[in-house]
Protein backbone atom coordinates (compact mmCIF):
# COMPACT_ATOMS: atom_id res chain seq x y z
CA UNK A 1 0.00 0.00 0.00
CA UNK A 2 1.35 3.46 -1.00
CA UNK A 3 2.62 5.41 1.98
CA UNK A 4 1.64 9.02 1.06
CA UNK A 5 3.46 10.52 3.99
CA UNK A 6 6.68 8.75 3.02
CA UNK A 7 6.31 9.90 -0.62
CA UNK A 8 5.83 13.48 0.47
CA UNK A 9 8.94 13.34 2.63
CA UNK A 10 11.12 11.70 -0.05
CA UNK A 11 9.93 13.92 -2.90
CA UNK A 12 9.49 17.10 -0.88
CA UNK A 13 11.95 19.13 -2.98
CA UNK A 14 10.40 18.07 -6.30
CA UNK A 15 6.91 18.84 -5.09
CA UNK A 16 7.98 22.31 -3.95
CA UNK A 17 9.57 23.05 -7.32
CA UNK A 18 6.39 21.93 -9.14
CA UNK A 19 4.25 24.12 -6.88
CA UNK A 20 6.51 27.11 -7.59
CA UNK A 21 6.22 26.59 -11.36
CA UNK A 22 2.44 26.35 -11.16
CA UNK A 23 2.36 29.54 -9.08
CA UNK A 24 4.47 31.43 -11.62
CA UNK A 25 2.31 30.27 -14.54
CA UNK A 26 -0.86 31.29 -12.72
CA UNK A 27 0.23 34.79 -11.68
CA UNK A 28 2.75 35.72 -14.40
CA UNK A 29 1.01 34.74 -17.66
CA UNK A 30 3.79 35.89 -20.06
CA UNK A 31 6.44 33.48 -18.81
CA UNK A 32 8.08 31.25 -21.45
CA UNK A 33 6.04 28.31 -20.13
CA UNK A 34 2.74 30.02 -20.75
CA UNK A 35 3.82 31.49 -24.09
CA UNK A 36 4.80 28.00 -25.20
CA UNK A 37 1.44 26.69 -24.07
CA UNK A 38 -0.33 29.49 -25.94
CA UNK A 39 1.65 28.78 -29.08
CA UNK A 40 0.79 25.07 -28.92
CA UNK A 41 -2.83 25.95 -28.31
CA UNK A 42 -2.91 28.31 -31.27
CA UNK A 43 -1.33 25.66 -33.48
CA UNK A 44 -3.61 22.78 -32.55
CA UNK A 45 -6.82 24.46 -31.32
CA UNK A 46 -6.89 28.05 -32.67
CA UNK A 47 -10.62 28.63 -32.28
CA UNK A 48 -11.09 27.11 -28.84
CA UNK A 49 -12.27 29.64 -26.30
CA UNK A 50 -9.56 30.50 -23.83
CA UNK A 51 -6.84 30.27 -26.47
CA UNK A 52 -5.65 33.85 -26.17
CA UNK A 53 -2.18 34.52 -24.86
CA UNK A 54 -2.13 34.98 -21.12
CA UNK A 55 -5.54 33.42 -20.74
CA UNK A 56 -7.24 35.97 -23.04
CA UNK A 57 -10.31 34.47 -24.72
CA UNK A 58 -11.64 35.43 -28.19
CA UNK A 59 -15.14 34.83 -29.45
CA UNK A 60 -15.80 33.89 -33.08
CA UNK A 61 -17.00 37.45 -33.89
CA UNK A 62 -13.87 38.94 -32.28
CA UNK A 63 -11.65 36.63 -34.31
CA UNK A 64 -13.41 37.64 -37.52
CA UNK A 65 -12.94 41.32 -36.65
CA UNK A 66 -9.23 40.76 -35.95
CA UNK A 67 -8.80 38.98 -39.30
CA UNK A 68 -10.50 41.85 -41.15
CA UNK A 69 -8.22 44.36 -39.43
CA UNK A 70 -5.14 42.32 -40.29
CA UNK A 71 -6.12 42.05 -43.96
CA UNK A 72 -6.78 45.80 -44.14
CA UNK A 73 -3.46 46.55 -42.46
CA UNK A 74 -1.58 44.32 -44.90
CA UNK A 75 -3.25 46.15 -47.78
CA UNK A 76 -1.99 49.48 -46.40
CA UNK A 77 -5.51 50.70 -45.56
CA UNK A 78 -5.27 51.11 -41.82
CA UNK A 79 -2.60 53.78 -41.38
CA UNK A 80 -2.86 56.65 -43.87
CA UNK A 81 0.11 58.94 -44.39
CA UNK A 82 -0.15 61.86 -41.93
CA UNK A 83 -1.10 65.14 -43.57
CA UNK A 84 2.08 66.83 -42.38
CA UNK A 85 4.13 64.27 -44.34
CA UNK A 86 2.24 65.13 -47.52
CA UNK A 87 2.49 68.89 -47.11
CA UNK A 88 4.92 70.75 -49.39
CA UNK A 89 8.05 71.96 -47.62
CA UNK A 90 10.17 75.03 -48.41
CA UNK A 91 12.95 74.12 -50.85
CA UNK A 92 16.28 73.34 -49.16
CA UNK A 93 19.54 72.11 -50.61
CA UNK A 94 22.48 69.99 -49.55
CA UNK A 95 25.69 69.52 -51.55
CA UNK A 96 27.20 66.40 -53.08
CA UNK A 97 30.66 66.09 -54.65
CA UNK A 98 30.68 63.87 -57.73
CA UNK A 99 32.96 60.86 -57.40
CA UNK A 100 34.72 58.94 -60.17
CA UNK A 101 32.30 56.51 -61.79
CA UNK A 102 29.17 58.30 -60.52
CA UNK A 103 26.05 58.37 -62.70
CA UNK A 104 23.22 60.86 -62.28
CA UNK A 105 20.57 58.15 -62.09
CA UNK A 106 22.38 56.32 -59.29
CA UNK A 107 23.06 59.53 -57.34
CA UNK A 108 19.37 60.46 -57.57
CA UNK A 109 18.30 57.00 -56.39
CA UNK A 110 20.69 57.16 -53.43
CA UNK A 111 19.06 60.39 -52.30
CA UNK A 112 15.52 59.09 -52.92
CA UNK A 113 14.89 61.47 -55.82
CA UNK A 114 13.83 61.24 -59.45
CA UNK A 115 16.66 61.55 -61.95
CA UNK A 116 14.88 64.44 -63.64
CA UNK A 117 14.94 66.40 -60.38
CA UNK A 118 18.76 66.45 -60.21
CA UNK A 119 19.02 67.13 -63.94
CA UNK A 120 16.69 70.12 -63.75
CA UNK A 121 17.97 71.57 -60.46
CA UNK A 122 21.58 71.47 -61.67
CA UNK A 123 20.76 72.53 -65.24
CA UNK A 124 22.45 69.45 -66.70
CA UNK A 125 22.27 69.37 -70.50
CA UNK A 126 24.16 66.11 -70.95
CA UNK A 127 24.26 63.60 -68.10
CA UNK A 128 27.34 61.96 -69.63
CA UNK A 129 29.32 65.18 -69.29
CA UNK A 130 29.66 65.22 -65.50
CA UNK A 131 33.08 65.06 -63.91
CA UNK A 132 34.60 64.13 -60.55
CA UNK A 133 34.81 66.93 -57.95
CA UNK A 134 31.91 68.87 -59.48
CA UNK A 135 29.34 69.91 -56.88
CA UNK A 136 25.68 68.96 -57.28
CA UNK A 137 22.83 70.64 -55.46
CA UNK A 138 20.61 68.03 -53.80
CA UNK A 139 17.06 69.27 -53.02
CA UNK A 140 14.96 67.99 -50.16
CA UNK A 141 12.07 67.04 -52.47
CA UNK A 142 11.26 66.05 -56.04
CA UNK A 143 10.40 68.62 -58.67
CA UNK A 144 11.86 70.64 -61.54
CA UNK A 145 12.87 74.23 -62.22
CA UNK A 146 10.69 76.48 -64.39
CA UNK A 147 11.64 79.85 -65.86
CA UNK A 148 8.70 82.26 -65.74
CA UNK A 149 7.72 83.55 -69.19
CA UNK A 150 6.40 87.02 -69.88
CA UNK A 151 2.89 87.41 -68.45
CA UNK A 152 2.90 83.92 -66.91
CA UNK A 153 1.19 83.49 -63.54
CA UNK A 154 1.63 81.00 -60.71
CA UNK A 155 -1.83 79.65 -61.50
CA UNK A 156 -0.84 79.02 -65.13
CA UNK A 157 2.38 77.29 -64.08
CA UNK A 158 0.48 75.10 -61.60
CA UNK A 159 -2.01 74.14 -64.29
CA UNK A 160 0.78 73.36 -66.77
CA UNK A 161 2.41 70.85 -64.42
CA UNK A 162 -0.84 69.67 -62.74
CA UNK A 163 0.23 70.71 -59.24
CA UNK A 164 -1.33 72.85 -56.51
CA UNK A 165 -0.71 76.59 -56.76
CA UNK A 166 -0.03 76.83 -53.01
CA UNK A 167 2.66 74.16 -53.25
CA UNK A 168 4.67 76.38 -55.62
CA UNK A 169 4.24 79.36 -53.30
CA UNK A 170 5.30 77.34 -50.25
CA UNK A 171 8.30 75.65 -51.87
CA UNK A 172 9.67 78.96 -53.14
CA UNK A 173 8.63 80.91 -50.01
CA UNK A 174 6.78 83.52 -52.06
CA UNK A 175 4.80 86.27 -50.40
CA UNK A 176 2.23 86.53 -53.20
CA UNK A 177 1.15 84.80 -56.39
CA UNK A 178 2.89 87.42 -58.53
CA UNK A 179 6.31 86.66 -60.06
CA UNK A 180 8.60 88.56 -62.40
CA UNK A 181 9.47 87.51 -65.93
CA UNK A 182 12.63 85.38 -65.98
CA UNK A 183 12.32 84.16 -62.38
CA UNK A 184 13.34 80.54 -61.87
CA UNK A 185 10.79 78.73 -59.75
CA UNK A 186 10.89 75.26 -58.25
CA UNK A 187 7.75 73.29 -59.11
CA UNK A 188 7.37 70.53 -56.48
CA UNK A 189 6.15 67.19 -57.83
CA UNK A 190 6.67 68.13 -61.49
CA UNK A 191 8.72 65.84 -63.74
CA UNK A 192 10.73 66.11 -66.93
CA UNK A 193 9.01 64.33 -69.76
CA UNK A 194 10.40 61.09 -71.19
CA UNK A 195 11.81 62.67 -74.34
CA UNK A 196 13.64 65.37 -72.38
CA UNK A 197 15.33 62.72 -70.22
CA UNK A 198 16.26 60.67 -73.28
CA UNK A 199 17.87 63.72 -74.84
CA UNK A 200 19.81 64.64 -71.69
CA UNK A 201 20.91 61.04 -71.10
CA UNK A 202 22.09 60.65 -74.68
CA UNK A 203 19.52 57.96 -75.43
CA UNK A 204 17.47 59.85 -78.02
CA UNK A 205 18.77 58.14 -81.17
CA UNK A 206 19.77 54.58 -82.02
CA UNK A 207 22.76 53.95 -84.27
CA UNK A 208 21.67 54.01 -87.93
CA UNK A 209 24.48 51.61 -88.83
CA UNK A 210 27.19 49.83 -86.86
CA UNK A 211 30.81 50.37 -87.79
CA UNK A 212 34.01 52.26 -87.01
CA UNK A 213 33.81 56.03 -86.67
CA UNK A 214 36.30 57.40 -89.20
CA UNK A 215 35.56 61.09 -88.76
CA UNK A 216 33.96 62.91 -85.83
CA UNK A 217 31.89 66.05 -85.45
CA UNK A 218 33.88 69.30 -85.58
CA UNK A 219 36.79 70.82 -87.46
CA UNK A 220 38.96 68.52 -89.56
CA UNK A 221 41.10 68.42 -92.67
CA UNK A 222 38.68 67.56 -95.48
CA UNK A 223 39.68 64.32 -97.28
CA UNK A 224 38.20 65.80 -100.48
CA UNK A 225 39.57 69.37 -100.56
CA UNK A 226 42.51 69.01 -98.17
CA UNK A 227 41.52 72.22 -96.36
CA UNK A 228 40.38 72.73 -92.77
CA UNK A 229 36.58 72.56 -92.65
CA UNK A 230 33.84 71.96 -90.13
CA UNK A 231 32.46 68.43 -90.32
CA UNK A 232 28.74 68.62 -89.61
CA UNK A 233 28.24 65.02 -88.48
CA UNK A 234 30.03 61.72 -88.00
CA UNK A 235 31.25 59.25 -90.62
CA UNK A 236 30.73 55.56 -89.90
CA UNK A 237 32.66 53.09 -92.04
CA UNK A 238 30.60 50.16 -93.36
CA UNK A 239 30.48 47.85 -96.37
CA UNK A 240 28.45 48.97 -99.37
CA UNK A 241 24.94 47.56 -99.22
CA UNK A 242 24.68 47.39 -95.42
CA UNK A 243 21.16 48.53 -94.36
CA UNK A 244 20.82 52.06 -92.91
CA UNK A 245 18.09 52.43 -90.30
CA UNK A 246 16.13 55.43 -89.04
CA UNK A 247 17.76 56.67 -85.83
CA UNK A 248 14.36 57.72 -84.50
CA UNK A 249 10.80 57.67 -85.77
CA UNK A 250 9.69 60.56 -87.93
CA UNK A 251 8.58 61.68 -91.37
CA UNK A 252 10.80 61.70 -94.47
CA UNK A 253 11.26 65.33 -95.53
CA UNK A 254 13.88 64.66 -98.23
CA UNK A 255 14.81 61.59 -100.24
CA UNK A 256 16.98 62.38 -103.23
CA UNK A 257 20.43 63.18 -104.64
CA UNK A 258 22.88 66.11 -104.56
CA UNK A 259 26.57 66.60 -105.36
CA UNK A 260 27.71 66.69 -101.71
CA UNK A 261 25.82 63.86 -100.00
CA UNK A 262 24.95 61.82 -103.10
CA UNK A 263 21.87 59.72 -102.45
CA UNK A 264 20.63 60.89 -99.07
CA UNK A 265 17.59 60.99 -96.78
CA UNK A 266 16.48 63.60 -94.23
CA UNK A 267 13.97 62.69 -91.48
CA UNK A 268 11.99 65.27 -89.47
CA UNK A 269 11.46 64.20 -85.83
CA UNK A 270 9.70 65.63 -82.79
CA UNK A 271 11.12 68.58 -80.81
CA UNK A 272 12.57 70.20 -83.98
CA UNK A 273 15.13 67.45 -84.59
CA UNK A 274 16.20 66.38 -88.08
CA UNK A 275 18.64 63.66 -89.11
CA UNK A 276 20.53 63.35 -92.40
CA UNK A 277 21.89 60.11 -93.86
CA UNK A 278 24.37 60.67 -96.70
CA UNK A 279 26.38 58.84 -99.40
CA UNK A 280 23.84 56.02 -99.79
CA UNK A 281 24.13 53.47 -102.59
CA UNK A 282 20.33 53.33 -102.81
CA UNK A 283 17.27 54.81 -101.08
CA UNK A 284 14.52 52.62 -99.73
CA UNK A 285 11.88 55.20 -98.78
CA UNK A 286 10.16 58.25 -100.22
CA UNK A 287 9.38 61.84 -99.23
CA UNK A 288 6.35 62.14 -96.96
CA UNK A 289 6.56 58.58 -95.66
CA UNK A 290 6.44 57.95 -91.91
CA UNK A 291 9.17 55.64 -90.62
CA UNK A 292 9.65 53.98 -87.25
CA UNK A 293 12.85 53.78 -85.21
CA UNK A 294 15.07 51.10 -86.74
CA UNK A 295 13.22 50.90 -90.05
CA UNK A 296 15.47 50.48 -93.12
CA UNK A 297 15.59 53.68 -95.20
CA UNK A 298 18.49 52.89 -97.54
CA UNK A 299 21.88 51.23 -97.95
CA UNK A 300 25.49 52.26 -97.30
CA UNK A 301 27.33 53.53 -100.35
CA UNK A 302 29.99 55.88 -101.75
CA UNK A 303 27.99 58.49 -103.70
CA UNK A 304 28.55 62.27 -103.71
CA UNK A 305 31.75 63.76 -102.23
CA UNK A 306 33.04 60.57 -100.65
CA UNK A 307 36.39 58.77 -100.62
CA UNK A 308 35.10 55.39 -99.49
CA UNK A 309 32.06 53.39 -98.50
CA UNK A 310 30.53 54.89 -95.34
CA UNK A 311 27.51 56.63 -93.83
CA UNK A 312 27.58 60.35 -93.07
CA UNK A 313 25.14 61.05 -90.22
CA UNK A 314 24.13 64.58 -89.17
CA UNK A 315 21.76 65.72 -86.41
CA UNK A 316 20.06 69.13 -86.49
CA UNK A 317 18.30 70.76 -83.53
CA UNK A 318 16.26 73.88 -84.32
CA UNK A 319 18.08 74.12 -87.63
CA UNK A 320 21.62 73.94 -86.16
CA UNK A 321 23.94 70.92 -86.25
CA UNK A 322 24.89 69.27 -82.94
CA UNK A 323 27.25 66.41 -82.08
CA UNK A 324 25.32 63.16 -82.74
CA UNK A 325 27.43 61.22 -80.22
CA UNK A 326 25.87 63.19 -77.36
CA UNK A 327 22.44 61.86 -78.25
CA UNK A 328 23.03 58.27 -79.34
CA UNK A 329 22.28 55.19 -77.34
QUINOR-V655750 format. One record per helix or strand of 3 or more residues. SS is the DSSP state (hx for helix, st for strand). FROM is the first residue (numbers start at 1). TO is the last residue. If there is no record, write none. Layout:
# QUINOR-V655750
ss->SS from->FROM to->TO
ss->SS from->FROM to->TO
This chain:
# QUINOR-V655750
ss->hx from->4 to->10
ss->hx from->12 to->27
ss->hx from->32 to->44
ss->hx from->53 to->55
ss->hx from->60 to->74
ss->hx from->83 to->86
ss->st from->93 to->97
ss->hx from->104 to->110
ss->hx from->115 to->121
ss->st from->135 to->139
ss->st from->143 to->147
ss->hx from->154 to->161
ss->hx from->165 to->171
ss->st from->184 to->188
ss->hx from->194 to->200
ss->st from->212 to->215
ss->st from->218 to->221
ss->st from->228 to->231
ss->st from->234 to->237
ss->st from->243 to->245
ss->st from->250 to->258
ss->st from->262 to->268
ss->hx from->270 to->272
ss->st from->273 to->283
ss->st from->296 to->301
ss->st from->310 to->317
ss->st from->320 to->322
ss->hx from->324 to->326
